[in-house]
Amino acid sequence: MKIIIIGAGFTGVQLARRLISEKNDVVIIESNEETVRHVSNRLDCMVIQATGNNLTVLEEAGIAKADALVAVTESDELNMITCSLVDSVYPDIIKIARVRNYDYYADVAGKKKDGKEKGARPLYGIDFMVHPDVEAAQAIVTAVEHGAVTEVVDFENCDFELVSLYIEEKSALAGKRIQNVRKLTSTGFLVGFIETEEKFFLPTGSTVLKAGMRIGLVLHKDSLPEFLHLCGSKIDVLKKIALVGAGRIGTGIAENLILQKKPLFPFGFFGKKNKASQDFVIIEADSKRAKEAAERFVSATVYNADVTDESFIEEEDLSVFDLVIAATSNHELNMITSAYMKTLGVSKAVCLVQSSNYATIARNIGIDVAVPIKDAVVDSILSHLRGKSVTGIHTLAEGELEIIEAVLPPSAPVLGKALKDIAVPGSFIILLIQEQGTKQFVIPYGNTVFEAGDRLVMLTYTKDIQRTMDLFGVGN
């Protein structure tokens, strides 16, 4: 594929790196001269210093022969204008824009679906709008729903999920081969990956689990408490919660945890009432945002304060809180705040970070869950570039592993074959399958036979991604 990326910030560079590694033809357009010089030395692709919303520049970059345009500058308006400009001349090119301001989505909810049914062009000429703040807020809420004990990957319309858990010293799993763990539980599960201090790897049935390992488990959503117990962990009741940051992401988190009317937290993390109590505190340094939060979330206590102020921490006795969620736009501050609160005695800490590399650092300094916002954006964009058969992408293990959600097309090479006959140990694992015509996902076995229309959830090394997609016929 030929992809033109507008914007060479962190997201643009990470996206380009992933696409280049898969042998795609990538062109980056960036207006900042210093950034262009820096990126040119780091990436093996064409980098043009110019403004992206210029048709002449785009045509010089090869837009006429491009398969996709991805606009990820810091300006929502520039991203949208660029896509609209390209759509007016080259409507068949896939156009993806990162748009943070949710006001621009207002018409999409009510009109885009109807427009598509009538064969109309997409609103603003944008095929896919990526909203990083919404995705980050939802990821944090999901982690809190799970007691802030694990990072969670959810799959569309699926009762299974992938959770990352540590094997503690006194765990019943320590010293067991994976194939023997089934004797400890009647619940279906699959160990997708293992992380040690040295590496990440895809295990086999004979892999021995050891204390200190972090394992990626695919299991039914109702089975988490049982596996937490097997791993030697426990679920703490989260009654007193402090949310640091009332920006877009913080507001999204608060809306879900405070204003959500449907029952949340199935394991009762907030106690018997199953909802956030009056012990929900919001801390925001900006006075305007603090005022808006106080007006919107009347059941919460809102402080216009600096969370790094030791006198404030002591006065409000934040050390007795069960959970701190650090979700400001300053990701370094989020990490420092979370780590410091843990040293004071706060039970759990969840923080927003820039990337998976920072997430690993956060875990190493004792933070329970770290959500990498930039990786989520790149994954969302890639899911739209992998081809029509691919419905979702999730990056794991500092970018070394990738989960692909895909539907097997009629031309897939694996049709009619059993999993045991096409398996490549150490290269990929089929985590889940939803057979055509059924509603439920199941964990596959060696005798599982693939048919057209089956939905798969596959885990593979990023370096093997193209080979795996080709094997299942879901590549571009």
Helices and strands as residue ranges (DSSP letters): E 2-6, H 10-21, E 25-30, H 33-40, E 46-49, H 55-60, G 63-65, E 68-71, H 76-89, E 94-98, G 102-105, H 106-107, I 108-112, H 113-117, G 123-125, E 128-130, H 132-145, E 152-154, E 160-166, H 178-181, G 182-184, E 189-195, E 200-201, E 214-220, G 221-223, H 224-231, E 241-244, H 248-254, I 255-259, E 280-284, H 287-296, E 301-304, H 310-315, G 318-320, E 323-326, H 331-344, E 348-353, H 356-364, E 369-372, H 373-385, E 390-396, G 397-399, E 401-407, H 419-422, E 428-434, E 455-461, G 462-464, H 465-472
